[in-house]
């Protein structure tokens, strides 16, 4: 009989330990997502400063910042210096409705800083979170114009990557008045008038291209079909030789 009770006690103890272990694993699972290592940030997690997909209007240049990670991201922080002979810092624009942030330029150490509180929802998609805006003092913005870039995800160090430069000069003879496009917003068709032969690209705010190197004839009303584009904000990038004009387009289907 004594052995019988001993066996019962041992079995109950094993069941209790198993239950506690399962509860602990479930708690860790629930707090960190589908992967028990969800919040482990390392060099495989990256913050991208995407200069290649920068957009230019006049002397203003905007470039997106986005995250690539296989972890659930709840907070983003970064800082950098920049070439003050080439650029003048303007602001950082939040593209989301779920990030509370503070961004500023500290003239004391010539550093731009962005810090965020915990996101109101976990971030997992590789789409731009913010746009950094500068005023161009020259015509080219390259990766070597961003200095000492550092980034944190969920408060831990990660890698930072600067995607290469693009020419951003705008010729005086090919200014904003030489491009006319309508209607805006548009539904099925966009009309574009230019006074020089040019190439057109259309991309969304994430930098995804929907039309590349479409030829535009000068002194001619060029028709661009837009019925296959989803509703939203897009950018028209019109290239003439090494010059570029960028316009914002809204697609709205009626």
C-alpha positions as CSV (number, residue, x, y, z in Angstrom):
1,X,0.0,0.0,0.0
2,X,2.9,2.4,0.9
3,X,4.4,1.8,-2.5
4,X,1.0,2.5,-4.1
5,X,0.8,5.9,-2.5
6,X,4.4,6.6,-3.4
7,X,3.7,5.9,-7.0
8,X,0.7,8.2,-6.9
9,X,2.7,11.1,-5.4
10,X,5.5,10.6,-8.1
11,X,3.0,10.6,-10.9
12,X,1.3,13.7,-9.6
13,X,4.6,15.5,-9.3
14,X,5.5,14.6,-12.8
15,X,2.2,15.9,-14.1
16,X,2.6,19.1,-12.1
17,X,6.1,19.7,-13.5
18,X,5.0,18.9,-17.0
19,X,2.1,21.3,-16.7
20,X,4.3,24.1,-15.3
21,X,6.8,23.6,-18.1
22,X,4.1,23.7,-20.7
23,X,2.6,26.9,-19.1
24,X,6.1,28.5,-19.2
25,X,6.6,27.6,-22.8
26,X,3.1,28.9,-23.7
27,X,3.7,32.2,-21.9
28,X,7.0,32.6,-23.7
29,X,5.2,31.7,-27.0
30,X,2.4,34.2,-26.4
31,X,4.7,37.0,-25.3
32,X,7.1,36.7,-28.2
33,X,5.0,35.5,-31.1
34,X,5.1,32.3,-33.1
35,X,8.8,31.8,-32.6
36,X,10.3,31.4,-29.1
37,X,13.2,33.5,-30.3
38,X,11.0,36.2,-31.8
39,X,12.7,39.0,-29.9
40,X,16.3,38.0,-30.5
41,X,17.8,40.8,-32.6
42,X,21.1,40.3,-34.3
43,X,23.1,41.2,-37.4
44,X,20.6,39.3,-39.6
45,X,18.0,42.0,-38.7
46,X,18.6,45.2,-40.7
47,X,17.4,48.8,-41.0
48,X,17.7,50.1,-44.6
49,X,18.3,53.7,-45.6
50,X,17.2,53.5,-49.2
51,X,18.8,56.3,-51.2
52,X,18.2,54.6,-54.5
53,X,14.4,55.0,-54.2
54,X,14.6,58.6,-53.0
55,X,12.1,61.0,-54.5
56,X,13.0,64.5,-55.5
57,X,10.8,67.6,-55.9
58,X,12.7,70.8,-56.6
59,X,15.6,70.9,-54.1
60,X,13.8,68.5,-51.6
61,X,14.8,64.9,-51.4
62,X,12.9,62.2,-49.4
63,X,14.3,58.7,-48.9
64,X,12.5,55.8,-47.2
65,X,13.7,53.9,-44.1
66,X,12.5,50.3,-43.7
67,X,13.2,47.1,-41.7
68,X,13.9,43.6,-42.9
69,X,13.7,41.0,-40.1
70,X,12.3,37.6,-39.4
71,X,11.4,38.7,-35.9
72,X,8.4,40.7,-34.6
73,X,9.5,44.3,-34.4
74,X,8.0,46.6,-31.7
75,X,10.4,49.6,-31.8
76,X,12.8,51.3,-34.1
77,X,15.6,53.7,-33.3
78,X,18.4,55.1,-35.5
79,X,20.8,58.0,-35.7
80,X,23.3,59.3,-38.3
81,X,25.5,62.3,-39.2
82,X,25.5,63.7,-42.7
83,X,27.6,65.7,-45.1
84,X,26.5,69.3,-44.3
85,X,28.3,70.6,-47.5
86,X,25.8,68.5,-49.6
87,X,22.7,68.4,-47.5
88,X,20.5,70.4,-45.1
89,X,18.3,68.3,-42.7
90,X,14.6,69.1,-42.8
91,X,12.5,66.5,-41.0
92,X,11.4,62.8,-40.6
93,X,7.9,61.9,-41.7
94,X,6.1,59.0,-40.1
95,X,4.3,56.8,-42.7
96,X,2.3,54.8,-40.2
97,X,-0.5,55.4,-37.8
98,X,0.9,53.1,-35.1
99,X,4.4,54.5,-34.3
100,X,4.8,57.1,-31.6
101,X,8.2,58.7,-32.2
102,X,10.5,61.6,-31.5
103,X,12.9,62.9,-34.2
104,X,15.3,65.8,-34.1
105,X,18.6,67.2,-35.2
106,X,21.1,68.0,-32.5
107,X,23.5,70.7,-33.6
108,X,25.7,70.0,-30.6
109,X,27.1,66.8,-32.2
110,X,25.6,67.2,-35.7
111,X,23.5,64.1,-35.4
112,X,20.0,63.3,-36.6
113,X,18.2,61.0,-34.1
114,X,14.9,59.0,-34.4
115,X,13.5,57.2,-31.4
116,X,10.2,55.4,-31.1
117,X,8.0,54.1,-28.3
118,X,6.6,50.6,-28.5
119,X,4.5,50.3,-31.7
120,X,0.8,49.9,-31.1
121,X,1.0,46.8,-33.3
122,X,3.9,44.5,-34.1
123,X,5.6,45.2,-37.4
124,X,6.6,42.4,-39.7
125,X,6.2,43.6,-43.3
126,X,9.2,45.0,-45.3
127,X,7.6,48.3,-46.1
128,X,8.8,51.9,-45.4
129,X,8.1,53.1,-41.9
130,X,9.4,56.7,-42.2
131,X,10.8,59.1,-44.8
132,X,13.8,61.3,-44.1
133,X,13.7,64.6,-45.8
134,X,16.7,66.8,-46.7
135,X,17.2,69.9,-48.8
136,X,19.8,69.3,-51.5
137,X,22.7,71.7,-51.7
138,X,24.2,69.9,-54.8
139,X,22.8,67.5,-57.4
140,X,23.9,64.1,-56.0
141,X,23.2,62.3,-52.8
142,X,25.3,59.2,-52.1
143,X,25.8,56.7,-49.4
144,X,29.0,58.4,-48.3
145,X,27.0,61.5,-47.4
146,X,25.4,59.6,-44.5
147,X,27.9,59.1,-41.7
148,X,28.1,57.0,-38.5
149,X,24.7,55.4,-39.0
150,X,23.5,53.3,-36.1
151,X,20.2,51.4,-35.6
152,X,18.3,49.5,-32.9
153,X,15.4,47.2,-33.2
154,X,13.4,46.4,-30.0
155,X,16.2,48.3,-28.2
156,X,18.9,45.9,-29.4
157,X,21.7,46.4,-31.9
158,X,21.2,45.3,-35.5
159,X,22.9,46.0,-38.8
160,X,22.3,49.1,-40.8
161,X,22.5,49.2,-44.6
162,X,22.6,52.2,-46.9
163,X,21.5,51.5,-50.4
164,X,23.5,53.4,-53.0
165,X,23.1,56.9,-54.4
166,X,21.3,58.2,-57.4
167,X,21.7,61.4,-59.3
168,X,19.1,63.9,-58.2
169,X,20.0,67.0,-60.2
170,X,17.2,68.9,-62.0
171,X,18.1,70.9,-65.0
172,X,16.9,74.5,-65.2
173,X,15.6,73.9,-68.7
174,X,13.6,70.9,-67.5
175,X,11.8,72.2,-64.5
176,X,8.4,71.5,-63.0
177,X,6.6,73.7,-65.4
178,X,7.7,71.6,-68.4
179,X,5.7,68.6,-67.1
180,X,1.9,68.6,-67.2
181,X,-0.1,65.5,-66.2
182,X,-3.9,65.1,-65.6
183,X,-6.3,64.2,-64.2
184,X,-5.1,63.8,-60.6
185,X,-6.6,61.8,-59.0
186,X,-7.1,59.6,-62.0
187,X,-9.0,56.4,-62.6
188,X,-8.3,54.5,-65.9
189,X,-6.0,56.8,-67.9
190,X,-3.3,59.4,-67.1
191,X,-2.3,62.0,-69.7
192,X,1.2,63.5,-69.6
193,X,2.6,66.4,-71.7
194,X,6.4,67.0,-71.7
195,X,8.5,69.4,-73.8
196,X,11.4,67.0,-74.2
197,X,11.6,63.2,-75.0
198,X,11.7,61.5,-71.6
199,X,11.3,58.2,-69.9
200,X,8.6,57.6,-67.3
201,X,8.6,55.3,-64.2
202,X,5.7,54.8,-61.8
203,X,6.3,53.4,-58.3
204,X,4.5,53.4,-55.0
205,X,5.6,54.7,-51.6
206,X,7.4,51.4,-50.9
207,X,9.6,51.9,-54.0
208,X,7.9,49.0,-55.9
209,X,8.0,49.8,-59.7
210,X,4.8,49.4,-61.7
211,X,6.2,51.0,-64.9
212,X,9.8,51.3,-66.0
213,X,11.4,53.3,-68.9
214,X,8.1,54.1,-70.6
215,X,9.0,56.5,-73.5
216,X,7.2,59.9,-73.5
217,X,7.1,61.9,-76.7
218,X,7.7,65.6,-76.7
219,X,4.9,68.1,-77.5
220,X,2.5,65.2,-77.6
221,X,-0.2,64.0,-75.2
222,X,1.0,60.7,-73.9
223,X,-1.7,58.3,-72.6
224,X,-0.8,56.0,-69.7
225,X,-3.3,53.3,-68.7
226,X,-3.8,53.2,-64.9
227,X,-6.8,50.9,-64.5
228,X,-4.5,48.0,-63.3
229,X,-3.1,50.1,-60.4
230,X,-4.7,49.7,-57.0
231,X,-6.0,52.8,-55.3
232,X,-3.4,54.8,-53.4
233,X,-0.5,57.2,-53.7
234,X,2.1,56.7,-56.4
235,X,5.1,58.7,-57.7
236,X,5.9,59.6,-61.3
237,X,9.6,59.8,-62.0
238,X,10.3,61.5,-65.4
239,X,13.8,61.2,-66.6
240,X,15.5,63.3,-69.2
241,X,19.2,62.3,-69.7
242,X,20.5,62.5,-66.1
243,X,17.8,64.9,-64.9
244,X,14.7,63.8,-63.0
245,X,11.4,65.3,-62.0
246,X,9.2,63.6,-59.5
247,X,5.4,64.1,-59.2
248,X,2.9,62.6,-56.8
249,X,-0.1,60.8,-58.3
250,X,-3.3,59.6,-56.7
251,X,-5.2,56.6,-58.1
252,X,-8.8,56.6,-57.2
253,X,-11.3,54.2,-58.9
254,X,-14.8,55.4,-59.2
